Amino acid sequence: MVRGGLTLYAKWATVYSVTYNLNGGTGGSAPADSNTYTIGQNVTAAALPAGITPPGGRRFAGWNTRSNGKGTTVQPGRTIAMVRGGLTLYAKWATVYSVTYNLNGGTGGSAPADSNTYTIGQNVTAAALPAGITPPRGRRFAGWNTRSNGRGTTVQPGRTIAMVRGGLTLYARWRF
């Protein structure tokens, strides 16, 4: 205690809120966060609610501080620091692509099918050649290739290759 007494004054911190924006997603409501935060306080990003339909040909890829996806991305369950003025987190939608297999001259059955969709850079595990496929005369299966002439990237069944923009076609590679 100091001589003459001590007066303590309340110090009020400005608090802000976080808002979620589905950014083109439909079929439900964006998450709501009723908490308030001070600048620098960690905000835990919400999960995307069930039932939200992404824009066509896209998949949820987290939340971003900019609607165009060029800000800071934060995944559900991860934290981001509150900023002055509040925080709006926009759903980030990544374009998805598919992988197609081409027997490239092999006969006697169907090429593998992959019903999954992938984002650019995501690993695709190459399928095995289905039983019953007959190779072109005098050749044997030597994996899959990104070009029909075999001069692209070769990937063996069970190994991975990164998805590329526009999708991925894997051609059977036949060797003598």
N, C-alpha and C positions, 0 to 999 in steps of 0.2 A: 504494500500500500504506500502511496506517496503522500507527502504532507499536503493537506488541503483537499484531499479526496481525489477520486479518479472517475472520470466519465468515460464510459465505453459506448461507442456508436456502432450501430448495426451496419454491416457492409452487405449490400445486396448485389448478387451476381445476376447478370442477365441470362435468362434461360431460353433455349430454342427447341424446336421440335423437328422430327424427321417425318417426311411425307414420302409415300411410295406411289409411283406412277407406272401403270401397266404398259405404257408406251406402245400401244397397238394390240396388246393382248386383249382377248374378249372372254365373255362367259362367266364372269364373277367380279369380285371386288378386290382391289389392291389391299395388301396388308395395312393394318392400322397400328400405330404405336402411340399410346396415350402418355408416355413418359416425356419429361422435359430434360434437357441436357445443357450443361455449360460448355463454353468453348474448350475444345481439347478432350472432353469426356468421350469415352468409347461408346459407340452405338453398335449393337449387335444386329447385323442384317437379318431380316426375316426370311423365312422360306416362302417360295411362291405358293400361294394357296392352291389346293386341289381344284380341278375344274377349269383352270384358266387355259384357254386355247391360244397358242402362239399364232402370230401372223403366218400365212402360208409358207411352207418350205423352211421353217425356222424352228429353233429349239432354244429354250431358256438357257442363258449362259451367265447368270448372275445379275447383280445390280450395278448400275454405273451412275456417276455423278452428272453425266451429260446425256441428253436424249439421243445423241448421235453415237453413243458408245465410246467416244474418244476422251472421256474423263478417267476417273479412277474407278476400277472395277472391284467389287467386293462380293464374295460368295456368301450365300446364306450360312449363318452361324459364325461368320468371321466378323471382325470389328473394323470400324472406320471412325476416325475422330470427328466430333462435331465441329462445324465451322461457323464463323460469324454470320448471322442472318438465317441460320437453319440449313437443313440438309434435305434435298430432294433426291431420292434414289429411283432411277428409271430402270425398268426391266430391260435387260440387254438380250437381244435375240440374235443368235448366230445362224447363218445359212447352213443348211445341211445338204449333204450329197450322198449318193449311193455308189456302191461298187457293183460292177457287172462283170461276169466271166464269159469268155468267148473260147469255144473249143478250137478255133483256128485250124480247121481241117480234120479234127478228130470226129469220129462218128460212133453211132451205136448207143447213144444216151443223151442226157441233158447236161448242160453245164451247171456248175454249182449255182445256187441262189443265195443271196444274202439280203434279208429283209431289214437289216439295220440301216440307220442313217448315221452319218459321220460329219463332224465339222472339220474345217481345214486344219491339217496338222495332226488330227486324231489318228491313232494307230488302227489299221485294218489288219486283221489276222487272215492270211491267205488260206483259202480252203484246200482241202485235199481233192485230187482228181477223182470223180466218182468211179466206182467199179463199173466195168462193162464198156468203158470208152475205148474204142479202137483207134490207135494212133495212125497217122498217115503212113503209107507203106514204107517199111524199112526204118522207121523212127521210133524213138521212145520219149516219154514225157520227161522234161527237164525243168519243171517249174512253171511259173507264170511270169509274163513279161508285160511291161506297160506299152509295148509296141508290137504290132502283129508280125513285124519282120524280125523280132528278137533283139533289136538294137536299143531297146530302152532299158529300164531297170528290171532285173530279174529278182523274183522273190519265191522262196520255196514254201510249200504248204506248211502251215504252223508258224511261219515267221511273219513279221509285221512290216508294213509299208505305210507311210503317212498319206492320208487323204489329201488330194490336191483340189484346187478350185475347179469347179465344173464337173467333178466326179471322177471316178477311176474305173477304167476298163482294163481287166487283166486277161491277157491272151495266153492260151496254152503254148508253151515253148516246146517244140519237138526237135530232137537232135538225132543224128545218124548214129 
